[in-house]
Amino acid sequence: MRYAWIAAAVAGLLWTAVQGNAAEDAQNPPAGAAQQGRGGDPQRGGQGRQGGGQRANFPQQQRAPGDPTVIARGRALFGVHCTACHGADLRGGDQGGPNLLRSQIILTDQHGENMLPIIRDGRQGAVGTMPAFRLAEADILAMTEYIHSVMGQAGRQGRPPGSETLPELNVLVGDAAAGQRYFEKVCGRCHSPSGDLRGVAARVIDTRALQDLWVSGGVSGRGGRGGGRGEVEISRVQVTVTPPGSAPVTGLLVRIDDFVVTIVQEDGARRTFRREGSVPKVEINDPLEPHRRLVLELADRDMHDVTAYLATLK
């Protein structure tokens, strides 16, 4: 009986110690546990919307939530100036802009210090040029705050933000006659309604897809040039690489970035050249370049007018 009493007493002391430690842990959570994800609810432990009960999982979710009014203005400005290249979901648009969700510039930005100079002054990338946007600094910072608000909704393990259900839009609202005049003036140098675009409306029934088709030149931002992966459609872009002291090598572009350029030659051989600045010399002949330039000057009215005209080509 004596040993049984001693064992019971020891067990009681251990139970008291465990409960005391648990209470202390509850009052003093681990460092970082109190950080609130963007969109977090302090009544629910300060977790982000996509957290699923988990802690904010990367720095973008540990920033304080932005001003909803500023974010709303930034979203509107982003829609006007950035969606065509970077997509409504920031994952790359029809004009081949990179995936912003994977951008180190944005991931390391805190208050627009990385993004503002690029938006304001433009940037020459490995493929293509981002134009400068002469906007007020407050507007640019509003766009950066909107981008941060989207980044802060990303899920764990690199999952993208939860996508919103986009409303069905009627894009067939233009003047077909005005669209025909614009087409003949701007597009007729390369395309013909009785040639490559004959019956295009019968082949592409959805008017939104038809509009995307002609504005982008037939290349989707998901797999197109510069769509966040450095990949391009091999059949479209011809590249000539001239290494120092060697003859030029011509082929179809597979990949290009700041470090390498990969081409496929006519005989099917694939070759990769290491890049160091401007060496070797790389010349790109991209038949879609006129479409990339067009998007910078294309007015909404002209876009809808041409779409209405193309919708008549059945």
C-alpha positions as CSV (number, residue, x, y, z in Angstrom):
1,M,0.0,0.0,0.0
2,R,2.9,2.3,0.8
3,Y,4.4,2.0,-2.7
4,A,1.0,2.5,-4.3
5,W,0.5,5.7,-2.4
6,I,3.9,7.0,-3.4
7,A,3.2,6.2,-7.1
8,A,-0.1,8.0,-6.9
9,A,1.6,11.1,-5.3
10,V,4.3,11.2,-8.0
11,A,1.7,10.9,-10.8
12,G,-0.3,13.8,-9.3
13,L,2.8,16.0,-9.1
14,L,3.6,15.3,-12.8
15,W,0.0,16.1,-13.9
16,T,0.2,19.4,-12.1
17,A,3.5,20.3,-13.8
18,V,2.2,19.4,-17.3
19,Q,-1.0,21.5,-16.8
20,G,1.1,24.5,-15.5
21,N,3.4,24.4,-18.6
22,A,0.4,24.2,-20.9
23,A,-1.2,27.2,-19.3
24,E,2.1,29.1,-19.6
25,D,2.5,28.2,-23.3
26,A,-1.1,29.4,-23.9
27,Q,-0.2,32.8,-22.4
28,N,3.2,33.0,-24.2
29,P,2.8,31.7,-27.7
30,P,5.9,31.0,-29.9
31,A,7.5,34.0,-31.6
32,G,5.6,34.9,-34.8
33,A,2.4,33.1,-33.9
34,A,0.7,36.4,-33.2
35,Q,1.5,37.7,-36.7
36,Q,-1.6,38.3,-38.6
37,G,-1.9,37.3,-42.3
38,R,-3.4,39.8,-44.7
39,G,-7.1,39.6,-44.4
40,G,-6.7,37.8,-41.1
41,D,-9.3,37.9,-38.3
42,P,-8.0,38.7,-34.9
43,Q,-11.0,36.9,-33.4
44,R,-9.8,33.7,-35.1
45,G,-6.2,33.7,-34.2
46,G,-5.2,36.3,-36.8
47,Q,-4.9,33.8,-39.7
48,G,-5.0,34.8,-43.4
49,R,-8.0,33.9,-45.6
50,Q,-6.2,31.1,-47.3
51,G,-4.5,29.9,-44.1
52,G,-7.0,27.1,-43.3
53,G,-6.2,27.6,-39.6
54,Q,-2.5,27.7,-40.2
55,R,-0.1,30.6,-39.5
56,A,0.7,33.1,-42.1
57,N,3.1,31.1,-44.2
58,F,5.4,33.7,-45.9
59,P,6.4,37.4,-45.5
60,Q,3.7,38.7,-47.8
61,Q,1.0,37.4,-45.4
62,Q,2.8,38.9,-42.4
63,R,2.4,42.5,-43.6
64,A,-0.3,44.6,-42.0
65,P,-3.5,44.7,-44.1
66,G,-3.7,47.7,-46.5
67,D,-6.2,50.4,-46.7
68,P,-9.3,48.9,-48.5
69,T,-9.9,52.3,-50.3
70,V,-6.3,52.4,-51.6
71,I,-6.4,48.7,-52.6
72,A,-9.7,49.3,-54.6
73,R,-8.1,52.2,-56.5
74,G,-5.0,50.1,-57.2
75,R,-7.1,47.3,-58.5
76,A,-8.9,49.6,-60.9
77,L,-5.5,51.1,-62.1
78,F,-4.0,47.6,-62.5
79,G,-7.0,46.6,-64.6
80,V,-6.4,49.5,-67.0
81,H,-2.7,49.5,-67.3
82,C,-1.4,46.0,-66.4
83,T,-4.0,43.2,-67.0
84,A,-3.2,42.8,-70.7
85,C,0.4,41.9,-70.0
86,H,0.2,40.3,-66.5
87,G,-3.3,38.9,-66.5
88,A,-6.3,39.6,-64.2
89,D,-4.9,37.0,-61.8
90,L,-1.3,38.3,-62.0
91,R,-0.1,35.0,-63.6
92,G,0.7,36.3,-67.0
93,G,-1.6,37.8,-69.7
94,D,-2.2,37.6,-73.4
95,Q,0.7,40.0,-74.2
96,G,3.3,37.7,-72.6
97,G,4.1,39.6,-69.4
98,P,5.7,37.5,-66.6
99,N,4.0,35.8,-63.7
100,L,4.0,38.3,-60.9
101,L,3.2,35.8,-58.3
102,R,6.7,34.3,-58.7
103,S,8.5,37.6,-59.0
104,Q,11.4,38.1,-56.5
105,I,11.0,41.9,-57.0
106,I,7.5,41.7,-55.6
107,L,8.2,39.0,-53.0
108,T,10.9,41.1,-51.5
109,D,9.1,44.4,-51.7
110,Q,7.6,45.9,-48.6
111,H,6.2,49.4,-49.4
112,G,6.6,49.7,-53.2
113,E,10.3,50.5,-53.0
114,N,11.1,47.7,-55.6
115,M,8.0,48.1,-57.8
116,L,7.6,51.8,-58.0
117,P,10.8,52.5,-60.1
118,I,10.0,49.8,-62.6
119,I,6.4,50.9,-63.1
120,R,7.5,54.5,-63.3
121,D,10.5,54.1,-65.5
122,G,9.9,50.8,-67.4
123,R,12.3,48.0,-67.8
124,Q,14.2,46.1,-70.5
125,G,13.8,42.4,-69.8
126,A,15.5,39.3,-71.4
127,V,12.5,39.2,-73.8
128,G,10.4,42.3,-74.4
129,T,10.2,45.7,-72.9
130,M,7.9,46.9,-70.1
131,P,6.9,50.5,-70.9
132,A,7.1,53.4,-68.5
133,F,3.8,54.6,-67.0
134,R,3.8,58.3,-66.2
135,L,1.4,58.0,-63.3
136,A,1.2,59.9,-60.0
137,E,3.3,58.3,-57.3
138,A,0.2,57.8,-55.2
139,D,-1.4,55.8,-58.1
140,I,1.6,53.6,-58.5
141,L,1.7,52.9,-54.8
142,A,-2.0,52.1,-54.9
143,M,-1.2,49.5,-57.5
144,T,1.6,48.0,-55.5
145,E,-0.7,47.8,-52.5
146,Y,-3.3,46.0,-54.6
147,I,-0.6,43.5,-55.8
148,H,0.5,42.9,-52.2
149,S,-3.2,42.3,-51.2
150,V,-3.4,39.6,-53.9
151,M,-0.1,38.0,-52.9
152,G,-1.2,37.9,-49.3
153,Q,-4.1,35.6,-50.2
154,A,-1.8,32.8,-51.5
155,G,-2.2,29.4,-50.0
156,R,0.5,27.1,-48.6
157,Q,3.1,25.3,-50.7
158,G,3.0,28.0,-53.3
159,R,-0.7,27.6,-54.2
160,P,-2.0,30.7,-56.1
161,P,-4.6,33.0,-54.5
162,G,-8.2,31.9,-54.5
163,S,-9.6,33.0,-57.8
164,E,-12.7,35.1,-58.0
165,T,-15.6,34.0,-60.2
166,L,-15.4,36.4,-63.1
167,P,-18.7,37.6,-64.5
168,E,-19.6,36.8,-68.1
169,L,-18.9,39.8,-70.2
170,N,-20.4,40.8,-73.5
171,V,-17.5,42.0,-75.6
172,L,-19.5,42.2,-78.8
173,V,-20.4,45.9,-78.3
174,G,-18.4,47.6,-81.1
175,D,-19.2,49.1,-84.5
176,A,-18.4,46.5,-87.2
177,A,-18.1,49.2,-89.9
178,A,-15.6,51.2,-87.9
179,G,-13.8,48.0,-87.0
180,Q,-13.5,47.1,-90.7
181,R,-11.9,50.6,-91.4
182,Y,-9.5,50.1,-88.5
183,F,-8.6,46.6,-89.7
184,E,-7.9,47.7,-93.2
185,K,-5.7,50.5,-92.0
186,V,-3.7,48.7,-89.2
187,C,-4.1,45.0,-89.7
188,G,-4.5,44.6,-93.4
189,R,-0.7,44.7,-93.9
190,C,-0.4,41.2,-92.5
191,H,-3.9,39.7,-92.5
192,S,-6.8,39.3,-94.9
193,P,-10.5,38.6,-94.3
194,S,-10.5,36.4,-97.4
195,G,-7.2,34.8,-96.5
196,D,-5.9,33.7,-93.1
197,L,-9.0,35.1,-91.3
198,R,-11.6,33.7,-93.7
199,G,-14.4,32.2,-91.6
200,V,-12.6,33.1,-88.4
201,A,-15.9,33.7,-86.5
202,A,-17.1,30.3,-87.5
203,R,-14.0,28.7,-86.1
204,V,-13.9,30.8,-82.9
205,I,-17.5,31.0,-81.8
206,D,-16.9,32.6,-78.3
207,T,-16.5,36.3,-78.8
208,R,-14.2,36.7,-75.8
209,A,-11.9,34.1,-77.3
210,L,-12.1,35.8,-80.7
211,Q,-11.1,39.1,-79.1
212,D,-8.2,37.4,-77.3
213,L,-7.1,35.7,-80.5
214,W,-6.7,38.8,-82.6
215,V,-5.3,41.1,-79.9
216,S,-2.7,38.6,-78.8
217,G,-1.9,37.3,-82.3
218,G,-3.0,33.8,-81.3
219,V,-0.7,33.3,-78.3
220,S,-2.0,32.8,-74.8
221,G,-0.2,34.4,-71.9
222,R,-0.1,31.0,-70.1
223,G,2.2,29.4,-72.6
224,G,3.3,32.3,-74.6
225,R,6.5,34.2,-74.7
226,G,7.6,35.4,-71.3
227,G,4.6,33.9,-69.5
228,G,6.6,33.3,-66.3
229,R,8.4,30.2,-67.6
230,G,10.7,31.7,-70.3
231,E,9.0,29.4,-72.8
232,V,7.7,30.4,-76.3
233,E,5.9,28.8,-79.2
234,I,8.8,27.2,-81.1
235,S,7.1,27.6,-84.5
236,R,6.8,31.4,-84.2
237,V,10.1,33.0,-83.2
238,Q,13.3,32.8,-85.2
239,V,16.7,33.6,-83.5
240,T,20.2,34.1,-84.8
241,V,23.0,33.6,-82.3
242,T,26.5,34.8,-83.2
243,P,29.2,33.5,-80.8
244,P,32.5,35.5,-80.8
245,G,34.7,34.3,-83.6
246,S,32.1,31.9,-84.9
247,A,29.5,31.8,-87.7
248,P,25.9,32.8,-86.9
249,V,23.6,29.9,-85.9
250,T,19.9,30.3,-86.7
251,G,17.0,28.3,-85.3
252,L,13.6,28.6,-83.7
253,L,13.5,29.9,-80.1
254,V,12.8,27.4,-77.3
255,R,14.0,29.5,-74.3
256,I,15.7,32.7,-73.5
257,D,16.6,34.4,-70.3
258,D,19.6,36.4,-68.8
259,F,21.7,33.3,-68.7
260,V,21.0,31.1,-71.7
261,V,19.4,31.0,-75.1
262,T,18.2,27.7,-76.5
263,I,17.2,27.1,-80.2
264,V,16.1,24.3,-82.4
265,Q,17.9,24.2,-85.8
266,E,16.3,23.2,-89.1
267,D,17.6,19.7,-88.8
268,G,16.0,19.3,-85.3
269,A,19.3,19.7,-83.4
270,R,18.8,21.6,-80.1
271,R,21.6,24.0,-79.1
272,T,22.0,26.1,-75.9
273,F,24.3,29.0,-75.7
274,R,25.5,30.6,-72.4
275,R,24.8,34.3,-72.2
276,E,27.0,36.9,-70.4
277,G,25.5,40.4,-71.0
278,S,25.5,41.0,-74.8
279,V,27.7,38.0,-75.6
280,P,26.9,36.1,-77.7
281,K,24.9,38.5,-80.0
282,V,21.3,37.4,-80.1
283,E,18.9,38.6,-82.8
284,I,15.2,37.8,-82.5
285,N,12.7,37.9,-85.3
286,D,9.3,37.7,-83.7
287,P,6.3,37.9,-86.0
288,L,4.1,38.7,-83.1
289,E,6.1,41.9,-82.2
290,P,3.5,44.1,-84.0
291,H,0.8,42.7,-81.7
292,R,3.0,43.5,-78.7
293,R,3.4,47.1,-79.8
294,L,-0.3,47.4,-80.7
295,V,-1.5,46.7,-77.2
296,L,0.3,49.7,-75.9
297,E,-1.6,52.0,-78.2
298,L,-4.9,50.1,-78.8
299,A,-7.9,52.0,-77.5
300,D,-10.8,50.0,-76.0
301,R,-13.2,51.4,-78.7
302,D,-11.0,50.2,-81.5
303,M,-10.6,46.8,-79.9
304,H,-14.3,46.3,-79.6
305,D,-14.9,47.6,-83.1
306,V,-12.5,45.2,-84.7
307,T,-13.9,42.3,-82.6
308,A,-17.4,43.2,-83.9
309,Y,-16.1,43.2,-87.5
310,L,-14.3,39.9,-87.1
311,A,-17.5,38.4,-85.7
312,T,-19.1,39.0,-89.1
313,L,-16.5,36.8,-90.9
314,K,-18.4,33.6,-90.9
